[in-house]
Amino acid sequence: MHVVWYQAPDHPELSTGAGDERSKPGKYNVAGFWPTAFFDGFYRAPQVSDSFYEVYDNMVGQARSLTTAMEMSLDSATTRLGTTELSIGVHITPTNAAVDTMSGLMLVAVVYEDSAPYYSMLRQDTAYVRYCARRVIGDTWGVPLKLSFGQEYDTVLTTPLGAWNRSHLGAAVFVQDTSSLRVLQSVGKQRFGN
């Protein structure tokens, strides 16, 4: 489910216009068959105790208020698309001593192709799927990870390139606690280039 949320003062261009509710997927670039919730001030649900808007607005607000046990970034020098392989340089800085007791952490890197073509029997034509997972580096759960507070962690994950559209490749990288299945931190790169 896509959840699109923002504060109206930060984006007045989206708060002042009127228009058809069905135009929002194009405005936010979240087209497709997934359910989507928009919290942008247009056609907002009534503010009653069981309101759809109110319930999810509180959840989004709560998630934004949580602190994280680590910061994560991609290293621009080692994150690159070569001729035969894709390299993803990951930098993690633990920000809380709680990481010392965390076990079952996995570093997961998903290489995806945006706008991957397939033949649609329904349309009888070529169609495109957004964010098609092409490979998980390591295995399905990723790569085991052990962090220590005060020690930065750097690694470079690599994978051979398949027969994919190079100009549409991106990656989503995250740290997941396998016992709770919670994603603790994430970072991504939309397009690696041609």
WOPEGI-V632537 format. One record per residue. N is the residue number from 0. RES is the residue in one letter. NEAR is the number of other ideal C-beta (glycine too) atoms within 12 Angstrom. Layout:
n = {N:N}
res = {RES:RES}
near = {NEAR:NEAR}
This chain:
n = {0:1:2:3:4:5:6:7:8:9:10:11:12:13:14:15:16:17:18:19:20:21:22:23:24:25:26:27:28:29:30:31:32:33:34:35:36:37:38:39:40:41:42:43:44:45:46:47:48:49:50:51:52:53:54:55:56:57:58:59:60:61:62:63:64:65:66:67:68:69:70:71:72:73:74:75:76:77:78:79:80:81:82:83:84:85:86:87:88:89:90:91:92:93:94:95:96:97:98:99:100:101:102:103:104:105:106:107:108:109:110:111:112:113:114:115:116:117:118:119:120:121:122:123:124:125:126:127:128:129:130:131:132:133:134:135:136:137:138:139:140:141:142:143:144:145:146:147:148:149:150:151:152:153:154:155:156:157:158:159:160:161:162:163:164:165:166:167:168:169:170:171:172:173:174:175:176:177:178:179:180:181:182:183:184:185:186:187:188:189:190:191:192:193}
res = {M:H:V:V:W:Y:Q:A:P:D:H:P:E:L:S:T:G:A:G:D:E:R:S:K:P:G:K:Y:N:V:A:G:F:W:P:T:A:F:F:D:G:F:Y:R:A:P:Q:V:S:D:S:F:Y:E:V:Y:D:N:M:V:G:Q:A:R:S:L:T:T:A:M:E:M:S:L:D:S:A:T:T:R:L:G:T:T:E:L:S:I:G:V:H:I:T:P:T:N:A:A:V:D:T:M:S:G:L:M:L:V:A:V:V:Y:E:D:S:A:P:Y:Y:S:M:L:R:Q:D:T:A:Y:V:R:Y:C:A:R:R:V:I:G:D:T:W:G:V:P:L:K:L:S:F:G:Q:E:Y:D:T:V:L:T:T:P:L:G:A:W:N:R:S:H:L:G:A:A:V:F:V:Q:D:T:S:S:L:R:V:L:Q:S:V:G:K:Q:R:F:G:N}
near = {14:21:24:25:26:21:16:17:11:12:19:13:13:24:18:13:17:11:14:12:16:13:18:24:21:14:21:22:17:21:19:18:13:15:14:24:27:30:32:31:25:25:19:21:20:11:13:11:11:11:16:22:26:19:19:25:26:18:19:20:17:11:16:15:10:15:13:24:27:35:23:35:24:31:23:15:13:21:32:23:27:19:11:12:21:35:30:44:26:40:25:35:24:29:19:21:15:19:29:17:17:28:16:20:35:31:39:37:41:33:38:32:31:28:24:24:18:16:13:12:9:9:10:8:11:13:19:20:22:24:26:23:23:28:28:25:32:23:14:14:23:29:29:19:33:21:36:21:20:13:15:20:28:21:29:25:29:25:28:16:22:19:11:25:23:24:15:26:39:34:38:32:39:33:38:31:27:22:14:13:14:20:26:34:35:25:32:26:30:20:20:30:16:10}
